[in-house]
Every structure is written in C-alpha cells, then in structure tokens.
C-alpha cells in the first residue's frame, strides 16, 4: 500500500508539470500570434502614414512588406484544375514602377503599367498582367493585407484618393483596437 501511494504521488507531479507546460506553451503561442499581428498592422499603418505625408495626388514612395507569401497556380492532382497554391515566402516592395517579390529562392516582378486591374481586397491578391499567361499573386499576413492592397491601388492609379485612404484607415484602426485590447499587460 505504501509503495502504491508513492507511485500515485510520484505520478501526479509530472502530469501537473506537463499540464502547466502545455498551458504556458499555448499562452506563448497566442502571444506570438498577437505580436505578429501587431507587426503586420504596423506595416499597414506605415502605408497610411505615407499617404498622409504625401497627400492626395502624390506618387507612392517605396513600401516594404515582410513575410508575404507568393501564390501561383498549381495542379493539386493529375488532370485536376490549377488552384492558387503558396509556393514561397519573402518580402514585397511596392513602388510607382513595379511590385517586387524577393525571397532566398525566387524573385518575381509585376510591372505596374502591365497590371490589368487592381485586385479586390481579400486574403489572396491575384496580380494579372498582360505579359503572363498564368495569374500569380501575393498572400500577406491577414493584418497586412489592407496596407499591401492600398499600396498596390495607390501605385496603379498614380494618385491617392480619399475613399482609398478612408477605407485603409478603417481596415487598420478596427483590428488595431481589437488586438490591443487582447494584449496582456507586460511587467
């Protein structure tokens, strides 16, 4: 009986430690997600700030976005349709002449003057151009999507209009408030 009691007591300690470790790992993962979301929103905020500094009608200064995924059409199975598939991750620069994706393995450029239309804001931003048969695109972090979309729209039109600016401001400010309210106070 005594030996059994020692096993039970000895067996509960590691279980409690593992539960605490899992709880801490989950909290750390959530904190990492919040930090990444706030960094992505900061990228969008920088686009908004650049728009404010340049003012309506000005050309776009170069905008840099990190951790953006390159999406290309790929066949999921033999004979199947081509579906947008993430193929790489890198950084994107948007300026008045081009949208440039760069990573360790790939470099893709979409010239603004060849862009057929501004993509609709969404999770995936397809970039159809006149000199390519297939449509590739970009998939930024969810919180950086408004900033990247606005930068592309601004570069394509060559000017900034008030509805674009207002839309971006609304798309940035609301998630910023939500994420800030979820951010735990740090000592």
C-alpha positions in Angstrom: 0.0 0.0 0.0 2.7 2.4 0.9 4.5 1.7 -2.4 1.3 2.3 -4.4 0.8 5.6 -2.6 4.3 6.7 -3.6 3.7 5.8 -7.2 0.5 7.8 -7.3 2.1 10.8 -5.6 5.2 10.5 -7.8 3.0 10.1 -10.9 0.8 13.2 -10.4 3.8 15.6 -10.2 4.9 15.0 -13.8 1.3 15.2 -15.0 0.8 18.6 -13.4 4.2 19.8 -14.8 3.2 18.7 -18.3 -0.2 20.4 -18.0 1.5 23.6 -16.8 4.0 23.4 -19.7 1.2 22.9 -22.2 -0.7 25.9 -20.8 2.4 28.0 -20.9 3.2 26.9 -24.5 -0.4 27.8 -25.5 0.0 31.2 -23.9 3.3 31.8 -25.6 1.9 30.8 -29.0 -1.1 33.2 -28.5 1.3 36.0 -27.5 3.5 35.3 -30.6 0.3 35.5 -32.8 -0.7 38.8 -31.2 2.9 40.2 -31.7 2.9 39.1 -35.4 -0.5 40.6 -35.9 0.6 43.9 -34.4 3.7 44.0 -36.5 1.7 43.3 -39.7 -0.7 46.1 -38.7 2.3 48.4 -38.2 3.2 47.8 -41.9 -0.3 48.8 -42.9 -0.1 51.8 -40.6 3.2 52.9 -42.3 1.4 52.9 -45.7 -1.4 55.0 -44.1 1.2 57.4 -42.7 3.0 57.7 -46.0 -0.3 58.5 -47.6 -0.9 61.2 -45.1 2.6 62.7 -45.6 2.5 62.7 -49.4 -1.1 63.8 -49.5 -3.7 63.4 -52.2 -2.4 63.2 -55.7 1.2 62.4 -54.8 3.2 59.4 -56.2 3.8 56.4 -53.9 7.1 56.2 -52.1 8.5 52.6 -51.9 6.6 50.5 -49.4 8.2 47.3 -47.9 6.2 44.3 -46.6 7.7 41.3 -44.8 6.5 37.7 -44.6 4.4 37.8 -47.7 3.7 34.5 -49.5 3.9 34.1 -53.2 0.9 32.3 -54.7 1.0 30.5 -58.1 -1.5 28.2 -59.8 -0.6 24.6 -59.3 -2.3 21.3 -60.1 -3.3 19.5 -56.9 -3.7 16.2 -58.6 -3.1 14.8 -62.1 -5.7 16.1 -64.5 -7.2 18.4 -61.9 -7.7 22.2 -62.1 -4.9 24.6 -61.3 -5.5 26.1 -57.8 -3.8 29.1 -56.1 -1.0 27.5 -54.1 1.5 29.1 -51.7 5.0 28.4 -53.2 7.3 30.7 -51.3 7.6 33.3 -48.6 9.6 36.6 -48.7 9.3 40.3 -48.8 7.5 42.6 -51.2 8.4 46.1 -52.3 5.7 48.3 -54.0 6.7 51.5 -55.8 5.5 53.6 -58.7 7.0 51.2 -61.3 6.6 47.7 -60.0 5.6 45.2 -57.3 8.6 43.1 -56.5 8.6 39.8 -54.5 12.0 38.6 -53.3 13.0 35.5 -51.3 16.0 33.3 -51.0 14.9 31.2 -53.9 12.6 33.3 -56.1 12.3 36.8 -57.5 9.1 37.9 -59.2 8.2 41.3 -60.6 4.9 42.7 -61.8 5.2 46.0 -63.7 2.5 48.5 -62.7 2.0 49.6 -66.3 1.2 45.9 -67.3 -1.2 45.3 -64.4 -4.7 44.7 -65.8 -6.6 45.8 -62.8 -6.2 46.4 -59.1 -7.0 43.3 -57.1 -10.0 43.3 -54.8 -9.1 43.4 -51.1 -9.1 39.9 -49.8 -6.8 37.2 -48.3 -5.2 36.4 -51.7 -4.3 39.3 -54.0 -4.1 38.0 -57.6 -2.0 40.2 -59.9 -3.0 39.6 -63.6 -0.5 41.2 -66.0 -0.6 41.5 -69.8 2.7 39.7 -70.4 1.9 36.5 -68.5 -0.5 33.6 -69.2 -0.9 32.4 -65.6 -2.0 34.7 -62.8 0.2 34.6 -59.8 -0.3 36.8 -56.7 0.5 37.6 -53.1 -0.9 36.5 -49.8 0.3 38.7 -47.0 -0.3 38.2 -43.3 -4.0 38.9 -42.6 -3.4 42.2 -40.8 -1.0 43.5 -43.5 -3.5 42.8 -46.4 -5.1 46.3 -46.2 -1.8 48.1 -46.4 -0.5 46.0 -49.3 -3.8 46.3 -51.2 -3.8 50.1 -50.7 -0.1 50.4 -51.8 -0.9 48.4 -55.0 -4.0 50.5 -55.7 -2.1 53.7 -55.0 0.8 52.6 -57.3 -1.6 51.6 -60.1 -3.6 54.8 -60.1 -0.6 57.0 -59.6 -2.6 59.0 -57.1 -4.3 58.6 -53.8 -8.0 59.3 -53.5 -9.9 59.9 -50.3 -12.1 56.8 -50.5 -8.9 54.6 -50.7 -7.4 56.4 -47.7 -10.6 56.2 -45.7 -11.0 52.5 -46.5 -7.5 51.8 -45.4 -7.8 53.8 -42.2 -11.0 51.9 -41.2 -9.4 48.5 -42.1 -6.4 49.2 -39.9 -7.9 51.0 -36.9 -10.5 48.4 -36.0 -8.2 45.4 -35.9 -5.6 47.5 -34.1 -8.1 48.3 -31.3 -9.2 44.6 -31.1 -5.6 43.3 -30.9 -4.5 46.0 -28.4 -7.4 45.0 -26.1 -6.2 41.4 -26.2 -2.6 42.3 -25.5 -1.9 41.4 -21.8 -0.2 44.0 -19.7 3.5 43.3 -19.5 5.5 43.9 -16.4 
